[in-house]
Amino acid sequence: MGLFDRLKRSRHDEVDPEERSPKLGIKYKDLMVVEQLVKAGADLSEPRHWIYYLYLPTEALAAQAATEARAAGWEAEARPSADETSTQWCVVAEQHDVVFTPAFLIDADNLFQEIADRLGGDYDGWEASV
């Protein structure tokens, strides 16, 4: 079974995107993003720019989340949400020149989900350069 085979099952066998692959330990939603990177031509053995997004209810909580992300080795900035109708604050956390590994993806996912859960925010996922 290849990296993305479980995602290609018939519709009645679809997996929960929040479930983790038993082989790699990566959430299926993250494997879907990795699959899109590969389809776009990404060589996963090459370093790339990674960006993670969190949304918090207040500026103070967003600043705290950004501080925690920086303490974990990320560049991070708290800013007002791009949605002018929203009162939430966005934290954008970045790392440059990082090679994909399952451990990197699992650790980053766990870090940002834990920060969001503890501070009453939402972890909105990630993107990476091709």
ZAMARGU-4260 file (C-alpha; in steps of 0.2 Angstrom, whole numbers, plus 5000, padded with zeros to 4 digits):
<rodrens>
0) 5000/5000/5000 | 5008/5017/4995 | 5008/5033/5004 | 4991/5039/4996 | 4982/5022/4993
5) 4971/5023/5008 | 4964/5040/5001 | 4959/5032/4985 | 4947/5020/4991 | 4929/5020/4985
10) 4917/5033/4992 | 4909/5021/5005 | 4926/5018/5012 | 4932/5036/5015 | 4942/5039/5030
15) 4940/5052/5043 | 4952/5066/5039 | 4957/5068/5057 | 4961/5050/5059 | 4980/5046/5058
20) 4988/5034/5046 | 4993/5018/5055 | 5009/5017/5044 | 5015/5035/5046 | 5005/5042/5060
25) 5001/5057/5050 | 4983/5063/5049 | 4974/5059/5033 | 4970/5078/5030 | 4988/5081/5030
30) 4992/5067/5018 | 4980/5075/5006 | 4989/5091/5006 | 5006/5082/5004 | 4998/5072/4989
35) 4993/5089/4981 | 5011/5095/4984 | 5018/5080/4975 | 5005/5082/4961 | 5010/5100/4959
40) 5028/5094/4956 | 5036/5095/4973 | 5051/5084/4977 | 5048/5080/4995 | 5067/5077/4998
45) 5070/5096/4995 | 5068/5109/5008 | 5053/5120/5007 | 5044/5135/5016 | 5031/5129/5028
50) 5017/5140/5035 | 5004/5136/5048 | 4988/5146/5053 | 4979/5148/5070 | 4964/5159/5074
55) 4962/5166/5092 | 4948/5176/5099 | 4958/5190/5106 | 4974/5200/5102 | 4982/5195/5118
60) 4979/5176/5115 | 4986/5178/5098 | 5001/5186/5105 | 5003/5172/5117 | 5001/5159/5103
65) 5014/5168/5093 | 5026/5168/5108 | 5024/5150/5110 | 5027/5146/5092 | 5043/5156/5092
70) 5049/5147/5108 | 5046/5131/5098 | 5058/5137/5084 | 5045/5145/5072 | 5044/5163/5065
75) 5027/5169/5071 | 5017/5184/5070 | 4999/5189/5077 | 4989/5200/5066 | 4970/5204/5064
80) 4961/5192/5053 | 4961/5196/5034 | 4942/5194/5035 | 4936/5212/5040 | 4920/5205/5047
85) 4929/5194/5059 | 4935/5199/5077 | 4947/5185/5078 | 4966/5187/5077 | 4977/5176/5065
90) 4994/5169/5070 | 5005/5165/5055 | 5019/5153/5059 | 5033/5149/5047 | 5049/5139/5045
95) 5060/5140/5030 | 5071/5127/5022 | 5064/5112/5031 | 5063/5095/5022 | 5047/5085/5024
100) 5047/5070/5036 | 5033/5062/5044 | 5040/5067/5061 | 5041/5085/5056 | 5023/5085/5050
105) 5016/5076/5066 | 5026/5087/5078 | 5020/5103/5070 | 5002/5097/5069 | 5003/5092/5087
110) 5011/5109/5092 | 4998/5120/5084 | 4983/5110/5088 | 4988/5110/5106 | 4991/5129/5106
115) 4974/5132/5098 | 4965/5120/5110 | 4973/5127/5126 | 4970/5145/5121 | 4952/5143/5114
120) 4957/5145/5096 | 4956/5136/5080 | 4970/5127/5071 | 4967/5131/5052 | 4980/5120/5044
125) 4996/5123/5034 | 5003/5125/5017 | 5020/5123/5010 | 5030/5129/4995 | 5031/5117/4980
</rodrens>
